[in-house]
Amino acid sequence: MPSASELVYYLFHAQELRSIIQWKVWHNPVHERDPSKESPTLQQCFKFLDLTSRSFSSVIQELHPELLVPVCLFYLILRGLDTIEDDMTIKLEEKEPLLRDFHKVLEKDGWSFDGNGPNEKDRQLLVDFDCVIQELKKIKESYKVILKDITVKMGNGMADYAKIAENNVDVVNSIADYEKYCHYVAGVVGEGLTRLFVESGLANAGLLERPDLTEAMGQFLQQTNIIRDIREDFDEKRKFYPKEVWSKHVNRFEDLFKPENKEAALNCSSEMVLLALRKAPDCLFYLAGIRDQSVFNFAAIPQTMAVATLDLCFRNPELFKRNIKITRGETCQIMTESTQNLQMVCEIFRRFARRIHKKNTPRDPNFLEISIACGKIEKFIESIFPSQHPKAIVAGSAAAGKSPEQVAKDKEEWQEAKWDVIYMGLAVFTTLALISALMLGIAYMMGARFDIALDQLKQGKFKPPAADSGERQNILNSYGQHEEL
């Protein structure tokens, strides 16, 4: 049930309310899960999926049947790892071996862990983790190998950063540290998902040869989350903004949250947004390699939500005061558009890149770099979906790798087409003018009195006199006779 404040908000934002209704009423999943055909343990897995992820649960449950269960189990395994890593009540001596050996747990029947603190929201997943283990045995061996391999990489990465945090050392000092951290918590996940997509035959195998594209997908999402969650992380004594970035603007990290440093804080956050924006073209390139609509929806929705979140965070002082989120109405609009095709997803990226560019200010030290990053997004989109503007066509041809001679030829053909349209228009106008003149001449020869008509119009008389009123003859007598032939 919506709150009173939400009702008031949507009263003045009818378009967003329309988007919510449109998504709820008209959205048709590509595939629908059938719980009646599932085992009790699998139903329990999907129950935990709903409890642990509101954002990913719906798109996972609309996946192609071939990937539905493997991706669900993959998410729950990583959520289990994350639940251990995030819990500060677990001592490092216990936490580190748990994380590093978590892949071995996946083969232990009946394994359960109740060592999480009472306030850890996802602790029940680990208490009843045996349901995940039982279902993992039933999936294809090729999928199982992928899940275990990624669990090893993720567990070791989390263990490494847990040791760093235990020693009160900043998790990220340089931008390289920042991207390495994002790799372990998101890039590795992207690698696992890509391998699942390709193994199932639902994505182009060429994606495996471009790990940079897979990495960009994970980096874009995780960097956006870090940018948005700065206030929440600060309140919980965590910081993920690299020192290399924030030290350019303030002396101490906590100074970002002081009102007198508002401009410095905005410049700092805009540099973080810049780092994320540079990943956007590769994300769109990755999405072009997906063959199945449900997999496309699963991959595209988080990316479009991320670029919308970057726009929300850019030059927004509220970022340092509270945890900000895009509205539910805008979320539904973005999801509706994102589940269409790649061109629609590109238009979403273009729309929010232009908004960011519009808010960009010369006062920002990264003004030029941000403008270039937004321009590169537009250029990439233009290279795969050229607009009809001649300059854009020429730029798109060059970006597509055409030779200067071919570009010149395309431009010449466009110019010829433009003059063809002009000549056609002139021909039509001339023909109409000649026909009109001919008809007027014939009418005059048949006795039409254009001089009387003009005088009557000047006098404000726009209707002809009645035939039996005698007024018509009086008018003709006053102007002199012009007999009909």
Secondary structure, DSSP 8 states (H G I E B T S, - for coil): ---HHHHHHHHS-HHHHHHHHHHHHH---SS---GGGS-HHHHHHHHHHHHH-HHHHHHHTTS-HHHHHHHHHHHHHHHHHHHHHH-TTS-HHHHHHHHHTHHHHTT-TT-----S-TT-TTHHHHHTTHHHHHHHTTS-HHHHHHHHHHHHHHHHHHHHHHHHHHTT--S-SSHHHHHHHHIIIIIHHHHHHHHHHHHTTSB-GGGGG-HHHHHHHHHHHHHHHHHHTHHHHHHTT---S-HHHHTTT-SSGGGGGSGGGHHHHHHHHHHHHHHHHTTHHHHHHHHTTB--HHHHHHHHHHHHHHHHHHHHHTT-GGGGTS-----HHHHHHHHHHHTT-HHHHHHHHHHHHHHHHHH--TTSTTHHHHHHHHHHHHHHHHHHS--SSHHHHHHHHHHTT--HHHHHHHHHHHHHHHHHHHHHHHHHHHHHHHHHHHHHHHHHHTT--HHHHHHHHHTT--S---TTSSHHHHHHHHH------
